[in-house]
Amino acid sequence: MEEMIHSTKDSYYAVIFSSQRSAEDSGYHLMAEKMEKLASQQPGFLGVESVRDAAGAGITISYWESMEAISNWKKNESHLVAQEKGKQEWYLNYKVKICKIEREYSS
């Protein structure tokens, strides 16, 4: 799991992607690594956290400075290709939630 890069802003956004993987791999792990690297180069990207269990259920949360940054990432050409491949081969189902983070604290 990657550690989040903390924002210096008062609030920021989280994109929560939960999914159930299919048994088909056909390049999934390579594409996931490529997408994480590409996302990290996008303006407004703050960080990512991801977990997946042995049965294929997973959650990836990416953090962004703005809704505009999220929208630009969603429209990224390489990301569009990965999204389509995910729909066709890699995911039995998925859900996306976008949330505004108003406050963060930890111990």
ChimeraX attribute file (.defattr): number of C-alpha atoms within 10 A of each C-alpha:
attribute: neighborCount
match mode: 1-to-1
recipient: residues
	/A:1	9
	/A:2	9
	/A:3	9
	/A:4	13
	/A:5	13
	/A:6	11
	/A:7	17
	/A:8	9
	/A:9	9
	/A:10	10
	/A:11	14
	/A:12	21
	/A:13	22
	/A:14	22
	/A:15	18
	/A:16	19
	/A:17	16
	/A:18	19
	/A:19	19
	/A:20	18
	/A:21	21
	/A:22	15
	/A:23	12
	/A:24	10
	/A:25	12
	/A:26	11
	/A:27	10
	/A:28	16
	/A:29	10
	/A:30	10
	/A:31	17
	/A:32	12
	/A:33	11
	/A:34	15
	/A:35	15
	/A:36	14
	/A:37	11
	/A:38	14
	/A:39	21
	/A:40	15
	/A:41	11
	/A:42	15
	/A:43	15
	/A:44	20
	/A:45	20
	/A:46	21
	/A:47	19
	/A:48	21
	/A:49	15
	/A:50	15
	/A:51	13
	/A:52	15
	/A:53	10
	/A:54	6
	/A:55	10
	/A:56	14
	/A:57	17
	/A:58	16
	/A:59	18
	/A:60	17
	/A:61	20
	/A:62	22
	/A:63	26
	/A:64	26
	/A:65	20
	/A:66	16
	/A:67	17
	/A:68	12
	/A:69	16
	/A:70	23
	/A:71	10
	/A:72	13
	/A:73	20
	/A:74	14
	/A:75	10
	/A:76	15
	/A:77	11
	/A:78	14
	/A:79	18
	/A:80	13
	/A:81	11
	/A:82	18
	/A:83	14
	/A:84	11
	/A:85	16
	/A:86	18
	/A:87	12
	/A:88	10
	/A:89	15
	/A:90	21
	/A:91	19
	/A:92	15
	/A:93	13
	/A:94	15
	/A:95	10
	/A:96	13
	/A:97	10
	/A:98	15
	/A:99	13
	/A:100	15
	/A:101	13
	/A:102	10
	/A:103	9
	/A:104	10
	/A:105	4
	/A:106	3
	/A:107	2
